[in-house]
Amino acid sequence: MSLILNGTDGLSDVDGTAGTPAIRGTDANTGIFFPAADTIAFSEGGTEAMRIDSSGNVGIGNTSPVDRLQIEKASANCLLSVSRTTGGAGGRLVMQHTDSVGALQTTASVPLTFGTNDTERMRIDSAGRVLIGTTSTTNFDEGIRTNSTGSGNSMQVIISNTGGGLPFLINRSDDGNIIDFRRAGTNVGAISVTTTNTAYNTSSDYRLKENIAPMTGALAKITQLKPVTYTWKSTGKTSQGFIAHELQAVVPDCVTGEKDAVDEEGNPVHQGIDTSFLVATLTAAIQELKAELDSIKAELATLKAQP
């Protein structure tokens, strides 16, 4: 193929056009031309295909690029396609846009991955599953999975709405569990819903238990409890309840955490209370009181029956 410089002396000051580029091969309407000062353009078949303007912006299918790289194509949805056909499994990254839909996608059965510091942090796999901090799809059919490889409390899921709207919504269309809680893959509780009710459930099936025996000494435990009133430091609001470590000394199942615990940086790790675990103790205490009352009633009846 010969190279033709558009001029009689071979080196010309003719800038050329898309139809007749200044620098071309044997194809007269395909080559390089100079449509404006400090601007280089490339034509194919007599039509401009790409240009680099005086600001260094590159326009493909656009003659007035406002970004460092601006790609437009009116005749099809696909704007950018990057393909790999050698050196392993084929893959393709496509950026496309229609009047109503914008997309970044792969067209082969490979995930779309995102990373920082040369390390993958998140992926959308070929089934549409979103994986954050993990690539495992074991027991995971659809939705979003997050995972942390750190220790302690390093894993966090934060959902926030600073505009005052609803920050988090979970919905299902029929009755049943709306959240399952698992520990090492074993279900330990759930939140379930019906048309009119929400239930917070912890594992309690008899098949999970052994050495079952009636509770005794419940009334003595109740007398050790120290219900108090108090004011919250953060809001000044008054409330009532228990002090966690005091309740822990009487009914340990009601309390999580340890008194005066701190993290590695010396920040407080506060204790928490679940007073639902008091129900069994309170029930047993009422039963003990009833037994005592029934005994007293029987004695009084006997005394009244005596002449």
Secondary structure, 3 states (H helix, E strand, C coil): CCCEECCCCCCCCCCECCCCECEECCCCCCEEECCCCCCEEEEECCEEEEEECCCCCEEECCCCCCCCEEECCCCCCEEEEEEECCCCCCEEEEEEECCCCEEEEECCCCCEEEEECCEEEEEECCCCCEEECCCCCCCCCCCEEECCCCCCCCCCCCCCCCCCCCCCCCCCCCCEEEEEEEECCEEEEEEEECCCCEEEEECCCHHHCCCCCCCCCHHHHHHHCCCEEEECCCCCCEEEECCHHHHHHHCHHHEECCCCCECCCCCECCCEECHHHHHHHHHHHHHHHHHHHHHHHHHHHHHHHCC
